[in-house]
């Protein structure tokens, strides 16, 4: 049975009978995990396996595991990873060291995730913050220069891919100018098109070959004064043509406060605008059903892109996790790591 064009959250630590019935019928393209779904490694691996058994195929499992404020897996069972800005600080001292640290941190995250059957991480963050922007991005960003953000984001993506985990670049075409948190309300960016092309869009253009990207729930008045990027055909045309992105385009969480209308209406609008997949995160079964009812079976270009992304899944490259963790700690402490120590 072909997958339907959405990614669903789950309510808790185990699938309920109602969720199992829903998943068998709706066949979402994948599922995304949150802290409410995570107790320990045995439970989490079992949940991943149960989801895939229920839908009947190796559907992708996603998580937001950035480091810093945004990491769903954490101590005591999993390491505490640094916020993205830490890599930026190392980069400012020594560019190569910053890129190596970013790649190694992502490779270690991938080792954690792959061991659990999680094969997609919603990372890197390619947003370029500006003074006065809302703190929702803040230290999640790698820096405030497009070239620096692009370089570190590429290193992070490479680390994930080396570990058998697909990256999702976010939040295309840029969340760095937002003066509101889109989880709560709709941000409006009034920068002119030339400014956006020279700054916000630059990292995404550099990362346009990555297999998956997540949209920003932001209005860019220079392109579409009414609809946020997620539901704007004009904005998605910019993403596809000007930025040149041809990978899977998924919405940010369709239930976020930036959007209005019913969950079904939001989902239909995102698909109509050109999103390939609708992301729904909160695990509420009634909303999950509304999304499933609103979106189509994957077909055409969306199906092509989704299949290409899944075809990019690979086994991890050889990697000494213990040695890499020790080297990573040394890098974060500002100490020199001997040449040849890193195999990521």
C-alpha angles and dihedrals in degrees: 000000000000116000122255118239101259143083116220137206123221129227104232151334095312135026114264120221089252091052091049091052091047094048093049091052100039100037099200118206090242149330133247124215130218135181090273087065096050129082106141139331097272093050093044095049088049092051091051091049092046092052092051093045090051096051091039101232142065093275115181120263117210134195138173101239105157104136127242113045094355114060124117095192114058148144141357093030099027131035124264107242125204125254116261092254089068090067088050091055091051090047090055090056095043122356097210092047091052092051092046092050092049093049093046094048090052091046090055091048088051090053090054093048100041091054088061097046094256108140106175128056121192092230153143107061106214098178119129111214122214129201112280095024121136115272093238088102099027112122092006086080122086093222146313099267119084095222093051093046091049093050096048093042090053090051091051091049090050091052092052093047091049088056095052096257124120117229126226112207113216149238103000125220089015141291097195097100096048113126092193135050106252089210086072109023143358116278118213120206116198100183114132121253095254091055092049091049092050097046124008097038096046100084092045091051089052090050096042093120094062113114100236138027135182122220128233120239091223134122114229103196094197089065107023117003094193115035128056116240093260093062100027117104089193092054094046089050087057090050092050100039111024098031089034098221114161101165128101110305114205127181122244110249105315091211095062120124094246090076129068135205130048120321089250093051092049091050093049091048093052092051092044091052092054109270112143096207136023116221117212117179117172099081095230105150096212091055092043089056091048091054092047091051092050103048129068134237107271110267142146118011093350091056091046092053093045092051091048091052093051091046087060091066109114139176112263119267116247109285137172100218097187094051091045093052090051091049091047091053089051091051093050089050089055095247124136117258114216116250113264094027094108121071099167 
